[in-house]
Amino acid sequence: MIHNFNAGPSILPKEVFEEASRAILNFNETGLSILEFGHRTPMFESVVSEAMELVRELMQLDGNKEVMFLHGGASTQFFQVPMNFLSKDRKAAYLDGGVWGSKAIKEAKLFGDVEVVASSKDRNYSYLPTGYAIPENAAYFHYTTNNTIEGTQMGDIPSTPVPLIADMSSDVLSCGMDFNRFSFIYAGAQKNIGAAGVNLVVADKDFLATGNTAIPSMMDYRQHVANGSMLNTPPVFAIYVCLLTLRWLKKIGGIPAIEKINEQKANLLYTTLASLPMFNLPVPSQDRSKMNAVFTMHDPALEKLFLTRCKEEGMIGIKGHRSVGGFRVSMYNAMPLSSVVDITDLIKDFANKHA
C-alpha cells in the first residue's frame, strides 16, 4: 500500500479520483470527456456554479463575498494581489513568516511600498512572530496561514485595522474560522481542494471596488467576477476536481468534521515524535502545523536509513524541503488517519531498532 505524504500536488479522496477518471471517459453520461467539454455550455456552467455554492456553504460566507476559480497557483496571486490593491503612493503591510510569504513580499515591492511588520527569518522561519503592530494607513495586511515548508501554522486570525488578506493554500477548509473577517483569501487547489492549476479566491465586494483599474483585464478580479470565472477558458478539469472534493467534504460533515480528524492525525504524530529522544521537533508546540509536520534526527547519520525504511514501507514524500532538511509529513484533509497510524508505528519501530 502506498501512503502519499507529499506536500503538493497531494493526496485526494479515492472517490474523487474514481469519479474524475470516469468523467475523463464519459462526463455525466454525455458521451463526451470532461477534457473536451465546452466551458460555456450549461453543463459546465452548472459545475462552476455548484462549486462556488459549496465554497459559500462550507465557509459560511455572508452575502458580501465573491467566489472565483482562477488560473495558476498561489504564486500568481503574489503579484496579482498588489497589482489590484497597491500603488506607488500607497503602502502594504506583510508578515514574513516563511518562504512563501517572503516571495509574496518580493512581488508586492514591484507595485508599491511594503512594510514587513515582523519576520522569523532570523531562525529559518521555525516559529511565528507575535507582538507586531500593523500600520493603520496600510492598503492591506497580508499573511500566510500555514507555512508548508517550515511546518508552522497561525492559530488565530490577526486583529487588524486594515483589510486582511490571507494565503491559505495549504490549510484552507481544514479547520474552522470566521472566513468573513477576511477581505481577500486565495488558495492554490493542489493540497486540500483539488488538482493543480486552479486558484480558489474569496473576496469582499467592497474591497474589490477599491482596486486599481489601469491593469490588464486578465489581472482584474472584478472582470473575473463579472464573467463568472470564465473571462477566458478556465481550467475545466481542475475546477471539476474541486467540485468533487468539495462534495466529498460536505458529505463527511464539512469543516467541523474534518477539523476533528486533522487534530487526531496531528496529535498522534507529534505525540509520538516527542516521546522518542531520537527525533527533534524544531517548531514550538504553539506554532506547529496540523497540515505539515517537520522533524529532524539528532543523529544525521540515521536519516538515509530512515528514508530507505519509509520507501520500503510505501511511505512517500517524507523527505523535508531542501531549505529546511530533515523530514516532513503532510497530512491534508484527504489523508486518512490510518496512514498516520502506520507511519507512527514505523517511527516507533525504527527508534526501537536504532536507539
C-alpha positions as CSV (number, residue, x, y, z in Angstrom):
1,M,0.0,0.0,0.0
2,I,1.2,3.5,-0.8
3,H,0.9,6.3,1.7
4,N,1.2,9.7,0.0
5,F,2.6,12.3,2.3
6,N,3.7,14.6,-0.4
7,A,3.4,18.4,0.3
8,G,1.7,19.1,-3.1
9,P,0.3,18.2,-5.5
10,S,-1.0,15.9,-2.9
11,I,-3.4,13.2,-1.9
12,L,-7.1,13.5,-2.8
13,P,-10.0,11.2,-1.7
14,K,-10.2,7.9,-3.5
15,E,-13.8,8.5,-4.6
16,V,-12.7,11.8,-6.2
17,F,-10.1,10.0,-8.3
18,E,-12.6,7.4,-9.3
19,E,-15.3,9.9,-10.3
20,A,-12.8,12.1,-12.1
21,S,-11.5,9.2,-14.0
22,R,-15.0,8.2,-15.2
23,A,-15.6,11.8,-16.3
24,I,-12.5,11.7,-18.4
25,L,-14.1,9.0,-20.4
26,N,-17.8,10.0,-20.2
27,F,-18.9,13.1,-18.3
28,N,-22.3,12.8,-16.8
29,E,-23.4,10.2,-19.5
30,T,-23.0,12.8,-22.2
31,G,-20.6,10.7,-24.3
32,L,-18.0,13.5,-24.0
33,S,-14.9,13.7,-21.9
34,I,-14.7,16.4,-19.3
35,L,-11.4,17.3,-21.0
36,E,-13.2,18.2,-24.2
37,F,-16.4,19.7,-22.8
38,G,-17.3,23.2,-23.8
39,H,-16.8,25.6,-20.9
40,R,-19.7,27.9,-21.9
41,T,-22.2,25.1,-22.1
42,P,-25.0,24.8,-19.4
43,M,-23.5,21.5,-18.2
44,F,-20.1,23.1,-17.3
45,E,-21.7,26.3,-16.0
46,S,-23.5,24.1,-13.5
47,V,-20.2,22.7,-12.4
48,V,-18.8,26.1,-11.6
49,S,-22.0,27.3,-10.0
50,E,-22.2,24.3,-7.7
51,A,-18.5,24.5,-6.8
52,M,-19.0,28.2,-5.8
53,E,-22.1,27.5,-3.8
54,L,-20.3,24.7,-1.9
55,V,-17.5,27.1,-1.0
56,R,-20.0,29.5,0.3
57,E,-21.8,26.8,2.3
58,L,-18.6,25.2,3.8
59,M,-17.1,28.6,4.7
60,Q,-20.4,30.0,5.8
61,L,-19.8,33.2,3.8
62,D,-22.0,36.2,4.0
63,G,-23.7,37.8,1.1
64,N,-20.9,40.4,0.6
65,K,-18.4,37.8,-0.6
66,E,-17.5,36.8,-4.2
67,V,-16.1,33.4,-5.1
68,M,-13.8,32.8,-8.0
69,F,-11.8,30.0,-9.6
70,L,-8.8,31.4,-11.4
71,H,-5.9,30.1,-13.4
72,G,-2.5,29.3,-11.9
73,G,-1.1,28.7,-8.4
74,A,-0.8,30.9,-5.4
75,S,2.4,32.4,-6.8
76,T,0.3,34.2,-9.4
77,Q,-1.6,35.8,-6.6
78,F,1.7,37.1,-5.1
79,F,1.7,39.7,-7.9
80,Q,-2.0,39.9,-8.8
81,V,-3.0,41.0,-5.3
82,P,-0.7,44.1,-5.2
83,M,-1.4,44.8,-8.9
84,N,-5.0,45.2,-7.9
85,F,-4.8,46.8,-4.5
86,L,-1.4,48.5,-4.2
87,S,0.1,51.6,-6.0
88,K,3.3,53.6,-5.9
89,D,1.7,56.2,-3.5
90,R,0.5,53.5,-1.0
91,K,1.9,51.0,1.4
92,A,1.0,47.4,2.2
93,A,1.9,45.5,5.4
94,Y,3.2,42.0,5.2
95,L,4.1,39.3,7.8
96,D,7.2,37.4,6.8
97,G,6.6,34.0,8.3
98,G,8.1,31.7,5.7
99,V,9.5,31.2,2.2
100,W,6.1,31.8,0.5
101,G,5.4,35.0,2.5
102,S,8.9,36.2,1.5
103,K,8.2,35.5,-2.1
104,A,4.9,37.4,-1.8
105,I,6.7,40.4,-0.3
106,K,9.2,40.4,-3.2
107,E,6.4,40.6,-5.8
108,A,4.5,43.3,-3.9
109,K,7.5,45.6,-3.9
110,L,7.2,45.9,-7.7
111,F,3.9,47.8,-7.2
112,G,4.4,50.0,-4.1
113,D,5.9,50.4,-0.7
114,V,5.9,47.3,1.5
115,E,6.3,47.3,5.3
116,V,7.4,44.0,6.8
117,V,5.8,44.2,10.2
118,A,7.6,41.2,11.6
119,S,9.8,38.3,10.4
120,S,11.0,35.0,11.7
121,K,13.8,34.7,9.1
122,D,16.3,35.0,11.9
123,R,15.7,31.4,12.9
124,N,15.0,30.0,9.5
125,Y,11.2,30.6,9.9
126,S,11.0,27.9,12.6
127,Y,8.5,30.0,14.6
128,L,5.7,32.6,14.0
129,P,6.3,36.2,15.1
130,T,4.0,37.8,17.6
131,G,3.5,41.3,19.1
132,Y,3.8,43.2,15.9
133,A,1.9,46.4,15.0
134,I,0.0,46.8,11.7
135,P,0.1,50.4,10.4
136,E,-3.4,51.9,10.2
137,N,-2.6,53.6,6.8
138,A,-1.7,50.4,5.0
139,A,-3.7,49.4,2.0
140,Y,-4.0,45.9,3.4
141,F,-2.2,43.3,5.7
142,H,-1.1,40.1,4.1
143,Y,0.0,36.8,5.8
144,T,0.3,33.1,5.1
145,T,-1.9,31.0,7.4
146,N,0.1,27.8,7.0
147,N,3.8,27.6,6.0
148,T,4.2,24.3,4.1
149,I,7.9,24.2,4.1
150,E,8.7,25.2,7.6
151,G,5.7,23.5,9.3
152,T,4.2,26.4,11.1
153,Q,0.5,27.5,11.2
154,M,-1.3,30.5,12.6
155,G,-3.7,29.6,15.3
156,D,-5.7,32.8,15.4
157,I,-6.8,35.4,12.9
158,P,-4.8,38.6,13.4
159,S,-6.6,41.7,14.6
160,T,-6.1,44.4,12.1
161,P,-7.4,47.9,11.4
162,V,-6.9,47.4,7.6
163,P,-8.2,44.9,5.1
164,L,-7.0,41.4,5.8
165,I,-5.5,39.2,3.0
166,A,-4.5,35.6,3.6
167,D,-2.7,33.0,1.5
168,M,-4.5,29.8,2.7
169,S,-3.0,27.5,0.1
170,S,-2.0,24.7,2.4
171,D,-4.7,24.7,5.1
172,V,-7.9,26.1,3.5
173,L,-11.0,24.2,4.6
174,S,-9.0,22.2,7.1
175,C,-10.2,24.0,10.3
176,G,-12.9,26.3,11.4
177,M,-12.5,30.0,11.4
178,D,-14.5,33.2,10.6
179,F,-13.8,33.4,6.9
180,N,-15.9,36.6,6.7
181,R,-13.2,38.5,8.6
182,F,-11.0,38.4,5.6
183,S,-11.2,40.9,2.8
184,F,-9.4,38.6,0.4
185,I,-8.5,34.9,0.6
186,Y,-6.6,32.9,-2.0
187,A,-5.5,29.2,-2.1
188,G,-3.9,27.0,-4.7
189,A,-6.1,24.0,-5.0
190,Q,-3.5,21.2,-5.1
191,K,-3.3,20.5,-1.3
192,N,-6.8,20.4,0.2
193,I,-9.2,21.4,-2.6
194,G,-8.4,19.6,-5.8
195,A,-5.9,19.4,-8.7
196,A,-3.1,21.7,-9.6
197,G,-3.8,24.5,-12.0
198,V,-6.6,26.5,-10.3
199,N,-6.8,29.0,-7.5
200,L,-9.8,29.5,-5.2
201,V,-10.3,33.2,-4.4
202,V,-12.8,34.6,-2.0
203,A,-13.1,38.4,-2.0
204,D,-15.1,41.1,-0.2
205,K,-17.2,43.0,-2.7
206,D,-16.4,46.4,-1.0
207,F,-12.7,45.6,-1.1
208,L,-12.8,44.7,-4.8
209,A,-14.4,48.0,-5.5
210,T,-11.2,49.8,-4.2
211,G,-9.0,48.0,-6.7
212,N,-6.9,49.6,-9.4
213,T,-8.5,50.0,-12.9
214,A,-5.4,50.6,-15.1
215,I,-4.4,47.0,-15.2
216,P,-4.8,44.2,-17.8
217,S,-8.3,42.7,-17.9
218,M,-7.0,39.2,-17.1
219,M,-5.4,40.5,-13.9
220,D,-8.5,42.4,-12.8
221,Y,-10.5,40.5,-10.2
222,R,-13.7,42.4,-11.0
223,Q,-13.6,41.3,-14.6
224,H,-13.4,37.7,-13.4
225,V,-16.4,38.2,-11.1
226,A,-18.4,39.8,-13.9
227,N,-17.7,36.9,-16.1
228,G,-18.4,34.1,-13.6
229,S,-14.8,32.9,-13.6
230,M,-15.0,32.5,-17.3
231,L,-13.3,35.6,-18.6
232,N,-11.3,33.2,-20.8
233,T,-11.3,29.4,-21.0
234,P,-10.9,28.2,-17.4
235,P,-9.0,25.2,-16.2
236,V,-12.1,23.0,-16.7
237,F,-10.8,19.7,-15.4
238,A,-9.1,21.3,-12.3
239,I,-12.4,23.0,-11.4
240,Y,-14.3,19.8,-11.8
241,V,-12.0,18.0,-9.4
242,C,-12.5,20.9,-6.9
243,L,-16.3,20.3,-7.2
244,L,-15.8,16.6,-6.5
245,T,-13.6,17.3,-3.5
246,L,-16.0,19.9,-2.1
247,R,-18.8,17.4,-2.4
248,W,-16.8,14.9,-0.5
249,L,-16.0,17.3,2.3
250,K,-19.7,18.2,2.6
251,K,-20.7,14.6,2.7
252,I,-18.3,13.7,5.6
253,G,-19.6,16.6,7.7
254,G,-17.9,19.7,6.4
255,I,-15.1,21.7,8.2
256,P,-16.2,20.7,11.7
257,A,-15.8,17.0,10.9
258,I,-12.5,17.3,9.0
259,E,-11.1,19.5,11.7
260,K,-11.5,16.8,14.4
261,I,-9.9,14.2,12.1
262,N,-7.0,16.6,11.4
263,E,-6.4,17.2,15.1
264,Q,-6.4,13.5,15.7
265,K,-3.7,12.9,13.0
266,A,-1.5,15.8,14.1
267,N,-1.8,14.9,17.8
268,L,-0.9,11.3,17.1
269,L,2.2,12.2,15.1
270,Y,3.5,15.0,17.3
271,T,3.0,13.0,20.5
272,T,4.8,10.0,19.0
273,L,7.8,12.1,17.9
274,A,8.0,14.0,21.2
275,S,8.2,10.7,23.1
276,L,11.3,9.5,21.2
277,P,14.7,11.0,22.0
278,M,15.9,10.1,18.6
279,F,13.8,12.8,17.0
280,N,13.7,16.6,17.3
281,L,10.7,18.9,16.7
282,P,12.2,22.3,15.7
283,V,8.9,24.2,15.8
284,P,7.4,25.3,19.2
285,S,4.3,23.5,20.1
286,Q,2.0,26.5,19.8
287,D,3.2,27.1,16.2
288,R,3.1,23.6,14.8
289,S,1.2,22.9,11.7
290,K,-1.6,20.3,11.6
291,M,-1.0,20.0,7.9
292,N,2.8,19.8,7.6
293,A,4.8,18.3,10.4
294,V,8.5,18.8,10.2
295,F,11.1,17.0,12.3
296,T,14.8,16.1,12.3
297,M,17.0,13.5,13.8
298,H,19.7,14.2,16.4
299,D,22.0,11.7,14.6
300,P,22.1,12.8,10.9
301,A,23.8,9.5,10.0
302,L,20.4,7.7,10.5
303,E,18.5,9.9,8.1
304,K,19.2,7.9,5.0
305,L,18.3,4.7,6.7
306,F,15.0,6.2,7.9
307,L,14.1,7.4,4.3
308,T,15.0,4.0,3.0
309,R,12.7,2.3,5.5
310,C,9.9,4.7,4.6
311,K,10.3,3.9,0.9
312,E,10.3,0.2,1.6
313,E,7.0,0.6,3.6
314,G,5.3,2.7,0.9
315,M,5.7,6.0,2.7
316,I,6.4,8.6,0.0
317,G,7.0,12.3,0.2
318,I,8.7,12.1,3.6
319,K,11.9,14.0,2.8
320,G,12.0,17.6,4.1
321,H,12.3,20.6,1.8
322,R,15.8,21.3,0.8
323,S,15.9,24.7,2.6
324,V,14.9,23.0,5.9
325,G,16.2,19.5,5.7
326,G,15.1,16.6,7.9
327,F,11.6,15.2,7.2
328,R,8.1,16.4,6.5
329,V,4.8,14.5,6.8
330,S,1.9,16.3,5.1
331,M,-1.5,15.4,6.4
332,Y,-4.0,17.2,4.3
333,N,-7.8,16.7,4.5
334,A,-7.8,13.5,2.4
335,M,-5.0,11.8,4.3
336,P,-6.7,9.0,6.3
337,L,-6.0,8.6,10.0
338,S,-4.9,5.0,9.2
339,S,-1.9,6.3,7.2
340,V,-0.8,8.4,10.1
341,V,-1.2,5.4,12.4
342,D,1.0,3.4,10.0
343,I,3.8,5.9,9.9
344,T,3.8,6.4,13.7
345,D,4.2,2.6,14.0
346,L,7.1,2.8,11.6
347,I,8.7,5.6,13.5
348,K,8.4,3.8,16.8
349,D,9.8,0.6,15.4
350,F,12.7,2.4,13.8
351,A,13.5,4.2,17.0
352,N,13.5,0.9,18.9
353,K,15.9,-0.7,16.5
354,H,18.3,2.2,16.2
355,A,18.2,3.8,19.6
